[in-house]
Amino acid sequence: MSVEKTYNLEDRTFEFARDCRILVKELKNTISNIEDGKQLIRSSGSVGANYIEGNEKLGIKDLKFRFKISRKEAKESEYWIKLLRDLNENQSEQIQNLIIEARELRNILSTIINKLE
């Protein structure tokens, strides 16, 4: 996981999804880790995918819609990360960094959405 913040949001959402996958790969193979990890992989990837789709907008309405989905997926990612945190104490620093990043991405997307409205 990178220590220095990336300011290009497309790159930053990619790094978030990548870092979530690295976390899931390192977890013990328990049923809850596998299932929660699958959910995290989906939602974290969707943050960036919807951001990219929004940037290829078909109009302002589509842009806002995609960014709102991206924000929703960042919030969902935070939920799955918290579940993994509570069941995997040995990964606490890595997990805490991902929680912070999910919140920051959500806040950035909220700011962008508010400026579009």
N, C-alpha and C positions, 0 to 999 in steps of 0.2 A: 504494500500500500504506500502510495507516495505521501511524503511529509509536506512538501510544498504544494500550495493550492494552485490548481489550474484555473485560469480565468475564462478560457474558451468553454462555453457551456456544453457544446457538443462533445468536446474532449473530456470534460469533467463528468458528464453523465456516463460516458463510456468507461472511464476509470472506476466510477462507482459500481457499475455492473460487473466489471472485471474483478474488483476487490471483493464483491459479494460472492462471486464464484470461487475465488481463492479461499475464502472463509469456509464455504460449504465443503470444498474439497478436503479441507484439513480437519473437519469434524469427525467424531466417532460415528460409526455406522449403526446408529440406533433408529428405530422406526420413526420416532418424533423428529430427529435430525434430518432424516431422509425426506420426510413429507414437508416439514417446515422449510427445508433447504430448497426443495422444488418450487415452493411458493415464492421464496425469496428470489430465486433465479428468474422466475417469470416477471415478477413485479419490478425488480431492479433493471432488467433489460428493457422493460416497457417504458421506464422513465426516459431513457435516451431515444428509444425508437419513436415515441410520440413527439418528443421535442424536435427530432429531425423531420418528421412528417409535417409538423407545424411550420417549420421553416420553409417547406416546399408548398406553402399555403396556396389554396385556391381562392382565398379571400380572407378578410379579417375574421369573419365568423368561424371559418375552419381553423384559422390560427389559434383563436381563443379556445375553441373546443379541444384541440390537440394539446395545448398547454395545460388546460384544466385536467385532462386525463393524465398527463405527465405528472402534475402535482399530486393527483390522487394516488398514483402508483408509488410516488416517493413516500407518501404517508403510509401506504400499505407495506412498503418495504421496511419502514421503521418498525411496524408492528411485528413482522416476522423476525427481524433482527433481535428485538427485545425478547421474544420467546426463546430464541436460540441462546441469548445471553443468560437467561435464567436457568437454562439446563446445561450450560457449558462454561463453567467458571474458568477453565484454563485458557480461554480465548478472550478474556475480559477487555484487555486494552484494544485489541483489534476490533472487537465488537463495539466498544464505546466509540471508537473513531468512525465506524460506519453509521452509528445512530446519529452522531453529530452531522455527518455528511448528508444523511437523508433529510434531516431538519433544515440544513442550510439550502439544499436543493429546493425543498418545498417553499422556503421563504423567498428564495430568488424567483421561483416561478410565480409565486403569489404577487410579488412586486411587478413583474412583467405583465401579468394578467390585469392587475389594477390600473396600470398605465395605459393598457389597451382599451379599457372601458370608459 
